[in-house]
Amino acid sequence: MPESALASGLLTVVFLGAFMVACPLLCIIFSIFSDSINLNGAFEKIGETVISLVFIPIILFFKILDMVTSPFVEPEMRYAIDNVNSLRGRD
């Protein structure tokens, strides 16, 4: 790892730039060629598997965490959360 701030900043900019160029480029390439290389719905099956194995447990975890921590919310904060629309227009 470089010791100077300039070298570290340049390294960060290079990797961030490469990431910002590579990811959209790969997404465009994937979207163009996914229809032609989609073998019997393989990409749809992979997507469904990723969603069911990764995203659904994460959403459930945060819902359980919210349920467990909700009794510890201060009454003023609970009032603000429950009445967010009515408090929005006040001056």
C-alpha angles and dihedrals in degrees: 000000000000115000099211123081091226094055092044091049092048091049090051092049092048094050093042091050092048090049092048091051099039099049098053090041092053091046091052092047091047093049092049097047101031093088093051097044098037101120110204093324096309094148093050090051091049091049093049091048093050091049094048095045101039116019102038094053090048092052091047091048092054092045090052090046090051091049092050096045098040095086089060095058113115116250093242091054092046089052091050092049093048094046101037095131096049093047093049097075098049121113 
